Amino acid sequence: MRLGRYAALAAIVIVFCVALAGCGVGGNQKKLLSYFPSEEGFAWEYAGTDDYVQTMGIDSIYKASSGEVTYSISGETIAMAADDEEESEDEFGLELEGFVEEPEEFEPASGSDLDLDLGDEPEEPAMKRSTLEMEYEFSKDSVIERIVDADGFPHRFTQLEVLRAPIKKGKTWSFQTPDWTDVKAEIVETGKDADKADYVRVRYEAEVDGGSYVETRLFKKGLGLVEFTATRPDGADFVCSLIGN
């Protein structure tokens, strides 16, 4: 009889340990990893405000002996060039090695030329193509996004704790970025989409440039980031989402 009690107690302890293993350190990391692609070569393509385009792919997935998993990612962005960049290009075209280009002599336009001029469409805004290099680092209970090289990338911070376990609505955390900015984060929504895929929406808020800066990111099981929105202190909004999602 006593032997049976010991056996029952041992079984309960084993079940409890298994449950802890599934919900503990290893379980948390697996849960976080499940919200991202799991294979090298996976590619994303995003489209956003003002004809913004972003393509990137997973170059490598590395697991350290300490348990951390690192995704190395590279790609490119195409965004509208800033006004100062356009002006500098115009100046360079007119002035080179100290010589100023002489203005062309004005010639009266003929009637046919005028017709053509009037029919010309407005110039398209200049677009700038830039390289992108970043990492996702998965620890036992969080995901850190680290921007290595990204000129023109819409993300405000070079390093951000984008997710933290456990993944549940109302979960909050705070952290400090490399430039000493304090950021508050909260999981504001969890659920399943029309295809029954789990998703989690996170809101990040910080004081920058004398005002409130807010980001919202949507992560989906097996896909990673599928939607990004940002509102700057001046009220300007930027929206970017995964094509085909």
DODO-479370 format. One record per atom (N, C-alpha, C, O, CB): x, y, z; residue in one letter. Coordinates in pm, whole numbers, plus 50000, padded with zeros to 5 digits. Glycine has a CB too. Layout:
BEGIN
XYZA...
END
This chain:
BEGIN
500844987950000M500005000050000M500885012650000M500655022049925M499055000050123M501925012350091R502825023650098R503605025249967R503875036349923R503785022050216R503965013949906L504685014249780L503855020949670L504375028349587L505075000149737L502565018149673G501665024149575G501585039249592G501505046749494G500275018049586G501595043649720R501555058149745R502805064949692R502745075649631R501385060949895R503955058449716Y505215063949667Y505235064849514Y505735074549456Y506385055349716Y504675054449453A504635054249307A503745065449254A504075072149156A504135040649256A502605067349321A501695078049279A502335091749297A502215100549212A500375077249357A503035093349412L503695106149439L504805108849336L504975120149289L504285106249581L505545098149302A506615099749203A506045103749068A506625111948998A507405086649189A504905098049031A504275101348904A503845115948901A503985122748799A503075092348877A503315120849015I502865134749022I504065144149008I503995154348940I502125137449156I505185140549076V506395148849068V506915149448926V507325160048879V507475143349162V506905137948855I507385137548717I506535146448627I507065153948546I507385123148666I505225145448643V504315153648562V504545168448590V504535176648498V502845149948590V504755171948718F504975185848756F506275191248695F506335202648649F505015187148908F507305182748697C508595186948640C508495188948490C509065198448435C509675176648671C507765180148423V507575181448279V506835194348247V507175201348151V506805169348223V505825197548328A505055209948307A505945222048325A505855231748250A503855210548402A506805221548428L507725232648450L508695234248335L509025245348295L508485230748580L509145223048282A510085223648170A509435229848049A510075237347975A510605209548136A508165226848027G507465232247912G507155246947925G507055254147825G506205224747889G506985251648053C506605265648074C507765274048127C507605286048147C505455266548170C508905267948148G510045274848206G510935280948103G510485285447998G510825265548291G512245281048134V513235287848050V513185282947907V512995290847815V514625285948106V513345269747887G513345264347752G512025266347682G511975269247563G513675249847754G510935264847757G509615266647699G509355280847655G508745283047550G508565262647798G509825290547733N509645304647696N510375307847566N509825314547479N510145313847808N511605303147554Q512385305947434Q511745299447312Q511695305447204Q513825301147450Q511275287247328K510605280447216K509355287947174K509045288947055K510245265947255K508625293247273K507415300847242K507765313347162K507095316547063K506665304747372K508815320347204L509235332447132L509705329046991L509365336046896L510355339547209L510485318446978L510985314246847L509845310446753L509965312046632L511955302646862L508755305346809S507645300846725S506985312446651S506265310146554S506615293546810S507205324746695Y506625336346628Y507505341546515Y507225352046458Y506385347346728Y508555334046481F509455337946373F509705325946282F509505314546323F510795343346430F510125328346158P510475317146069P511615309046132P512395314346212P510905322445926P511695296446097S512685287546159S513775282946064S514635275046104S511995275646217S513765287645938E514735282745841E515545294145780E515025304945755E514025275045731E516815291445756E517665300945685E517155302445542E516665292845482E519155296245687E517275314345488G516815316945352G515415322545345G514985327145240G516865304445272G514675322345457F513325328045457F513415342845422F514305349945469F512635326045596F512485347645338A512525361445290A511225368745320A510145362845313A512825361945140A511345381545352W510205390445374W510225401545269W511285405645222W510225396345517W509045406445234E508925418345149E507805427045203E506655422645217E508655414345000E508145439445234Y507185448745294Y506935460645201Y507785464245119Y507695453645432Y505765466645216A505425479045145A504835488745246A504105484745338A504425476345027A505165501745229G504695511345328G504405525045274G504285527045153G505685512445435G504295534445364T503965548345334T504965554345236T506165551545241T503925556645463T504455562745146D505275569845047D506105560344961D507275562844935D506205579645117D505475549444918D506095539644828D507325532744888D508205528044816D506495546444698D507375532345019Y508495525545087Y508455510645055Y507395504445056Y508435527945241Y509635504845029V509765490545001V510925485045083V511985491345093V509985487744848V510725473445141Q511775467045222Q511795452145193Q510765445445205Q511565469745374Q512945446945155T513105432545135T514275427945220T515285435045231T513345429044983T514155416245282M515235410945364M515055395945381M513965390645361M515275418045502M516145389345419G516095374845435G517035370245546G517945377545586G516455367945305G516795358145596I517615352545703I518865346245642I518775336545567I516825342045785I520025351945675D521295346645624D521765334645704D522275324845648D522365357445626D521605335345836S522065324345921S521305324146053S520795334446098S523575325445947S521255312446114I520675310646247I521735303646332I522155292446302I519325302246242I522155310346438Y523255305246520Y522785303246664Y522195312246724Y524465314746516Y523065291446720K522725288646860K524015287446940K524845278746913K521875275746873K524175296247039A525375296247122A525295285347228A524215280247258A525555309947189A526445281847283S526485271547387S525715275847511S525245267547588S527925268347423S525595289047530S524845294247645S523335293747625S522575296147718S525265308547673S522915290547502G521475289047476G520865299747389G519795297647331G520755288547603G521525311647378E520965322347295E520965318447148E521885311847099E521755335347316E519915322647079V519785320146935V519815333546863V519105342846901V518465312146902V520635334646759T520765347246685T520435345346538T520995336646471T522185352846700T519525353546488Y519205354046346Y519985365646284Y519845377046329Y517655355646322Y520785362946182S521455373546107S520675376045979S520405366745903S522945369646076S520315388545955I519405392145846I519995403545764I520595412745819I518015396245902I519835402845633S520285413645546S519265415945436S518435407345406S521685410545486S519335427845376G518405431245269G518615445445224G519725450645228G516955429145315G517535451845180E517635465645135E516295472745152E515245466445163E518085466244989E516365486145153T515175494445161T515185504245044T516245508444997T515095501945297T513995507944999I513845518344897I512865528444955I511695525344979I513335512544758I513355540744977A512535550945041A512715564244971A513695566344900A512885552245189A511765573144992M511835586444933M513045593844989M513245594245111M510535594344960M513845599644900A515045606744943A514665619445018A513685626144985A515935610044823A515455622645120A515215634845197A515515647045110A516295646245015A516075635045326A514895658445144D515075670645065D516525674845059D516995679344954D514235681845123D517265673645171D518655677945172D519515669345081D520505674145026D519195677845312D519145656345065E519895647544976E519665651544831E520605651444751E519495632944998E518425655144796E518135659544660E518875672444628E519415673944519E516625661444640E518905681844726E519595694444703E521085692444684E521695698844599E519345703944819E521675683344765S523105680944753S523445674944617S524485678044559S523595671744865S522565666244565E522785660444434E522705671144325E523495671044230E521775649244406E521735680444339D521605691144241D522845700144243D523345704044137D520335699444268D523335703344363E524515711744375E525725704944312E526535711344246E524795715244521E525835691944335F526965684544280F526925684544127F527955685044061F526965670144333F525685684044073G525555684043928G525925697443866G526375697943751G524145680343888G525745708443942L526025721743889L527455726343918L528035734243843L525055731743946L528025721244027E529335726044069E530255714144094E529975705744179E529225734744196E531355713544019L532275702244029L533705707444022L534085714343927L532015691843918L534495703944125E535905707844132E536085722944114E537035727444049E536705700344027E535165730544172G535315745044172G534795751944049G534845764244040G536735748544188G534285744443952F533765750443830F532245750443835F531635740343871F534275742943704F531655761543799V530205762743798V529705761643656V530235767943565V529755776143861V528695753443638E528135751443504E527435764143457E526605769843527E527155739543503E527785768443338E527175780343282E525755777243238E525495766743181E528005785643163E524815786443266P523435784143223P523335783943070P524025791543002P522505794943281P522485775343019E522295774542875E521535786742825E520705792442896E521535761642838E521845790642700E521155802142642E519685798742620E519335787642581E521805806342509E518855808642647F517425806642634F517005807942487F517365817442418F516645816642721F516245798042443E515725798442308E514205798042314E513645789542384E516275786742223E513545806842244P512075806742246P511545793342199P512055787542103P511505818042157P510555788542267A509985775442232A508965777142120A508215786842117A509325768742355A508955767542031S507975767541923S506645762841976S506545758242090S508435758641806S505615764141895G504295760041938G504215745441973G503585741542071G503285763141832G504885737141890S504845722841917S505555719542046S505135710742121S505475715041802S506675726842074D507395724542198D506545728242318D506555721542421D508705732342199D505795739242302L504935743442412L503875732842441L503555730142557L504265756842381L503345727142335D502345716742354D502935704942430D502295699142517D501785712042219D504165701542394L504815690242462L505075693542607L504885685242696L506125686442392L505535706142632D505825710042769D504585709642856D504625705142970D506445723842772D503495714542800L502265714742877L501775700742906L501065698543005L501195722542805L502145691242821G501685677542841G502575669442934G502235658142970G501595670742710G503735675142973D504645667843062D503995665343197D503305674043252D505955675543079D504225653543250E503695650143383E504675654943489E505865656443460E503455634843396E504205657443613P505095661843721P506165651243750P505935639343734P504285664843849P507325655943794E508435646943821E508105637643938E507465641644035E509705654743851E508565625143925E508395615544034E509405618844144E510525622944114E508575600943983E509015616944270P509955619644379P511165610344371P511045598744333P509255618144516P512325615644407A513555607644403A513505597044512A513115599844626A514805616644420A513895584844477M513905573744572M515355569544600M516205570044511M513075561644518M515605565444721K516955561544761K516975546844801K516135542344879K517455570344877K517935539344747R518095525144778R519235523744880R520335528844859R518395516744648R518965516644992S519955515145098S520045500645143S519075493145134S519605524145217S521215496845192T521405483345244T520845482245386T520705492245457T522895479445242T520535470045423L519955467245554L520655455245617L520835444945551L518435464745544L521045456645742E521665445545816E521175446245960E521315456546026E523235446245808E520625435246010M520075435146146M520135421146205M520475411446137M518625440246145M519805420246334E519815407446405E518615406546498E518135416546550E521135405646484E518145394246518Y517215391146626Y517955381846721Y518495371646678Y515865384646573Y517985385346849E518635376946948E517595371747046E516915379547113E519755384747022E517475358447053F516495351947139F517185346847265F518015337747259F515785340247065F516855352747380S517375347947507S516345338347568S515425333947499S517695359847603S516505335347695K515585326047759K514175331647773K513205324047784K516115322247895K514035345147772D512695350847791D512415363547712D511415370247737D512505353647935D513275367047615S513025379247539S513615378447399S514435369747369S513585391347613S513175387947315V513715389247179V514225403447163V513475413047180V512625385847070V515515404747129I516125417747108I516335419846958I516925411446890I517475418947185I515855431146907E516125435146769E517305444846770E517285454946841E514865441646701E518335441546692R519535449946689R519805454146543R520015445646457R520765442346748R519795467246518I520055472446385I521565474646370I522155482546442I519275485746360I522175467446277V523615468446256V523945479346154V524825487646176V524195454946209V523225479246042D523445489145937D522145490945861D521655481645798D524605484845840D521585502845866A520295505045801A520045519745779A519285525945854A519155498945884A520655525445679D520425539445644D519055540645578D518805534545474D521555544645549D518165548545637G516835550145581G515805540545638G514645540845597G516895548645435G516215531945732F515295522445795F514295530245882F514715539345953F516075511945881F513005527045879P512015534945953P512035532946103P511435540846176P510665531945902P512705522546153H512715519946297H513505530746369H514595534446326H513295506046326H512965535746479R513545547146551R514775543146632R515715551146645R512505553246643R514795530946688F515855527046779F516765516346718F516295507246649F515265522046909F518055517446745T519005507546694T518935494446771T519425484146724T520425513146699T518335494846888Q518165482546967Q516865483347044Q516585493247110Q519365480347063Q516075472647036L514745472747098L514385458747145L514575448947073L513685478046998L513865457847266E513355444947317E511925443547266E510985448847325E513415444247477E511765436447156V510485436247087V509465426847148V508265429147136V510695432546943V509915416147215L509005406647278L509605401747410L510825400747426L508715394747184L508715398847504R509145392847630R508095382747676R506895385347669R509395403647738R508565371447724A507675361047775A507265364247920A507995371147991A508355347047766A506095359047962P505145351147884P504325360047790P504055371647820P504215343247977P503945354247677I503185361847578I501705361247615I501015351347588I503415356347435I501235371847676K499825372647714K499415387247719K500235396047747K499565365747851K498155389847692K497645403447690K497835410047826K497555404047930K496175403647650K498325422447824G498545429747948G499965428848000G500315436048094G497615424748051G500785420147941K502175418847982K502905431947952K502835437047840K502855406947909K503615437448052T504345449848033T505815448048071T506145439448152T503715461148116T506675456248013W508075456648051W508655470148007W508055477247927W508875444947987W509795473348061S510475485748023S511955483048010S512485473648071S510205497048127S512635491247933F514055489347909F514635502447858F513905511847826F514315477747808F515955502847851Q516645514847805Q517435511647679Q518145501647673Q517585520347915Q517315520147578T518015518147451T519465522947465T519795529547564T517285525747335T520325519647368P521725523947376P521915539147384P522945543747434P522465518747256P520925546947336D521055561547346D520375567047472D520075578947480D520445568247221D520135558147571W519595561647702W518135565647699W517655572547790W520405572847761W517415561647597T515985564447592T515225553547666T515455541647643T515495565447445T514325557547755D513505547947829D512265544447747D511535553347704D513085553647967D512045531647726V510925526847645V510015517947730V510495509047802V511435519147520V508725520347721K507745511747787K507015503547682K506595508747579K506735520247870K506875490647708A506225481647611A505085474147677A505115471247797A507255471647552A504075471047597E502925463547648E502325454947536E502155459547423E501855473247706E502015442647570I501275434047476I499805438147486I499145435647587I501475418547510I499295444347381V497955449947384V496905440647324V495705442647342V497935463247312V497365430347252E496385421347188E497045408047153E498185407747108E495775427847061E496315397347175T496725384047127T495485377447068T494365380947103T497345375347244T495695367946978G494555361046918G494955352446801G496135349046786G493515371046875G493985348946719K494205340846600K493595347946480K492525354046490K493595326546617K494285347146367D493745353546246D492775344146176D492405333746231D494885357546150D492355347746055A491375339745982A491885325845949A491105316545930A490975346845854A493215324345942D493815311345914D494195303746040D494925293846034D495035313045827D493705308546156K493955302246286K495405303346330K495855295546413K493555287646282K496145312946275A497535315046315A497565324746434A496905335146431A498395320446196A498325321346537D498445329946654D499175342846619D500105342846538D499185322646768D498755353846679Y499455366446661Y499525373846794Y498755371046887Y498755375246552Y500455383346802V500595391746921V500915405946875V501775408046789V501705386247018V500225415546933R500435429646899R501065436747020R500565435647132R499095436646856R502165443946995V502905450547102V502975465547074V503195469846961V504325444547116V502795473347179R502895487947170R504115492647248R504345488447361R501585494847225R504905501447185Y506105506947249Y505955522247254Y505535528347156Y507415502847171Y506295528147366E506135542647381E507365548547449E507905542847544E504855545947461E507815560147399A508975566947455A508875581947430A508165586347340A510285561347395A509595589647510E509685604047491E510935606947410E512045604447456E509705611647627E510755612247289V511895615747203V511635629347139V510495632747108V512125604747093V512685636847120D512585649947054D511515658847117D510835666347048D512295648146905D511375657847248G510435666447319G508985662447308G508105670347343G510575680147270G508695650347261G507315645947248G507185630947256G508165623847278G506745650847117G505965626047238S505675611747249S505875604647115S505375608947012S504235609547299S506625593747120Y506825585347002Y506225571747032Y506515565847136Y508345584146964Y505395566646940V504685553946962V504875544746843V504695548846728V503185556446987V505255532446871E505315521846770E504355510746807E504145507946925E506755516346755E503785504446707T502975492346727T503455481946628T503585484746509T501445495246710T503715469846677R504175459146590R503305446746609R502905443346721R505655455746619R503025440246497L502235427946499L503125416346454L503665416446343L500975429246408L503255406446540F504035394446510F503075382646494F502105381246569F505095391446621F503375374246394K502495362846369K503315349946366K504455349646319K501735364646236K502715339346418K503375326346428K504005322346294K503335322146191K502385315646474K505285319046298G505995314246181G506385324846080G507045321745981G505175304346114G505985337546102L506255348246005L507105359546061L507785366445985L504965353845954L507075361646191G507765373046249G506935385646237G505715385346253G509105374946182G507595396846209L506905409746199L506085410546071L506625408845961L507915421246205L504795413046084V503925414145966V503325428145952V502785431545847V502795403845973V503405436246058E502845449846050E503605458946145E503895455346259E501325449846083E503925470946096F504665480846174F504035494446156F503815498746043F506165481146133F503735501346266T503225514946257T504025523746354T504445519046460T501695515646289T504235536146317A504965545446403A504325559246394A503985563946285A506465546146365A504175565746508T503665579446515T504715588046583T505035585946699T502305580146590T505245597846508R506295606546560R505705617746645R504495620146642R507125612446445R506555624746722P506065635746805P505315646546727P504435653146781P507215642046877P505685648346598D504995658546518D503665653746461D502995661046388D505895663046404D503295641446495G502005635946451G502045628446321G501035622746279G501035646746439G503205628246253A503325621046126A503295605946149A503925600946243A504625625046053A502575598946064D502435584446076D503185577145964D503275581945851D500945580446074D503725565646000F504335556845901F503775542945922F503715538046035F505885556945912F503355536345813V502775523045820V503495513945721V503765517945608V501265523445792V503805502045763C504505492345679C503965478545712C503775475245828C506045492945701C503705470445608S503145457145633S503725446945534S504195450445426S501605457445622S503675434445575L504195423445494L503295421245374L502075419945389L504315410445578L503875420745256I503105418445134I502605404145130I503355394745156I503965421445008I501315402545100G500735389245090G500245383645220G499745372345223G501715380045033G500375391145329N499925386145458N498405387245471N497835383545573N500615393845572N
END
